[in-house]
Amino acid sequence: MATRGQETKERIIRAAGHLFYNQGYKNTTMDDICRESGVRRGNLYFYFAGKEELAQAAIDDALKRQFEFIERAIAGETDPLAKIEASLDGMAAYLIARGCNGGCFFGNIALELGDVHRGLAEAADRFFSAWHQWLVALLEEAKADGTLKPDTDCLNLGRLIMSTMEGAILIAKASKDKHALAETVQALKSVIRGYAS
């Protein structure tokens, strides 16, 4: 059972993550986070030395929750390629339900801070590295069981899946075109199945 202090810290992290996701890191002040979390500034600084430390915690929390989301999206699937497809469908459905607003938390951080704050950009890149590893492991599993052609380059196919999906999310955020996002996911699934043996 979480202590009151743990609950307060988690509330601060979730509030910060929500604000960073919706209005960006630079546009979010510590006062914004205090208002969003309902925690006074003095108490907030008891848990975090500043905005950068809090952003690192928010990124770590978002990483954990993203993979929890993927696990829920693929629940019940046993085939490795079906798991990948279900994860893509889940991501698209989440964005479509939000009117294509928000985009990808980690992509947003990378776009905003990739050239100006390497520490936080590299923290966000942990998601892309973990996502790529997860995709490659499933692709290798599919290759091992004969579902994919034996000469399939799983490293590059995993990167293609990740890059295409991330690009589709970014474009959907700009265009608000939910049909284009859904159609891109279907096209990407066809590409993956094109490697079937």
N, C-alpha and C positions, 0 to 999 in steps of 0.2 A: 504494500500500500504506500503510495507516494506521500511524503511529508508535505506540510504546508509550504516549506521553503522550495521543495522540488516543484510543486505545483505552480508557485509564483514564477520560478525560473522558466518553466516550460511555457507559461502564459506569455512571458516576455519574448521568448524565442519565436513562438507561433505568431505573435503580433508583428514582430520585426519581419519575419518571413513573408507574411501577408502584405505588408507595406512595400517591401523590396520587390515583390512579385508584381504588384499593381502599379507602383509609381516610381520604381527604380531606387537604387542605392543612394545616388547623389541627391535625389529629391526628397529623401526621407531623413528627418531630423530625429534627434533623441527625444525631443518634445512630442513629436508625432507618435513615437513608440510608447511613450508614457501614456498618452491619451488613449491609444489603441488598446494597450494592455491593462489600463487602469492602475498602473503602478507608479508611485511617486518617483521623481528623478533620483532622490537620495537612495531609495531602495533599489532602483535599477542599477545604480553604480556599485551597489553591494555585490551584485552578481556578475557584472561585466564592466571592464575598465573603460570601454568606449565602443563606438559604433563598429569598428573593424572586428573586434573580438566577438561582438554580438552577431555580426554578419557571418563569421566563420561558424558559429553555433547554428545559425539559421540554415546555412548551406548543408551542414551535417544532418540536421533534422529533416530537411527537404530530401536529401539523398535516401535516408532511411524510409521515409514515407513514400517516395517514388517506387522503391522496390517492393514495399508492402502493397502498393497499388497494382504493380505488375503481377505479383503473386495472386492477388484477388482476380485479376483479369484472366489469368490462365488456369484458374482452379478447375479441376476436372479434366484438363487436357493431359494426355500422356505422350502423344506424338510430338517430337521436338519441333517440327515445322509448324504444327498446329499451335504450339505454345507461342512461337514467334508471331504468327498471324493473329492470335488472340490478343497479344500484347499491343500490336499495332492498332487493332480494332478498338481496344480499350482506350488508348491514348487519343485516337480520333474522336471517339464518342464523348470523351470528357471535354475536349475542346469545342466540339459542336454544341454540346449542351450549354456551354458558357458563351455561345454566340461568337466563337473563335476569339474571345478576349483573353488576354493574359499571356498566351503562348507557353513557352517552356521556361520554367524558373531558371534553369542552368544556362540555357541559351541567352536569356535576357541578361544575366550576369556577365556572360562572356562578351556579348555585344557591347554592353555599357562599359565594362572595365578591362576588357582584354588587352588594350594597349596602354592603359594608364594605371592599373592596379594589379600587377601580376600575382600578388599573393591571393587575392580573392578570386581572380580568374582561374588560377591553378586549383583552388579549392573546388570551384564549380566543375573543372575538368575531371575531377575524381568521378563524377557521375558518368561522363562520356567514356572514360576508361573502363569503369565497372560495367556499363551497358554493353560496350563492345565485347568485353570478356564473356559476358552472359550470352550474347548472340553467338559468338564463336564456339563456345562450349556446346550449345544446342546444334549448331551446324555440323560440328565434328561428330556429335552423337548421330545425327541423321546420315552423315557420310559413312560412319562405322556400321550402321544397320542396313546400308544399301539403299536408303531413300534418295540420297544425293549421289551424283556421279563421283566416281573415285578420284577424279582429277580436280574436283571443286576446290578452289582457293578460299577456304573458310575465313581467313583473316580479311581478305579484300571484300568478300561478299558481306561479311558482318559490317565492315566499314561503309559499304554501299547502302545497306539497309538503314543504318544509323544516320548517315548523312542525308539520304533522301527523306527520311521521316522528319528529321530536324528542319530541313529546308522547307518541307511541306507545311510544318507548323508555323514557321516564320512567315511564309507567304500568306497562310490563312489568317494570321494575326493582322497583316497589313490589309488584305483584301476583304476579310470577313466572308469569304466564299466557302461555305461549309460543303457544298457539292464538290468543289475542286479538291478539297482535303480528302473527302471520302473516295473520290475517283483515283487520287494519287495512291492511296492505301491499296486499293484494288489492283492498280497497275503494279505496285511494288510486290504484292503477293504473287502476281503472275510471273514477275521476274524471278522471284525465289523458286517458284515451282518449275521454272524453265531449266533449273539445274537438276531436276529430278532424273534419276536413272531409269 
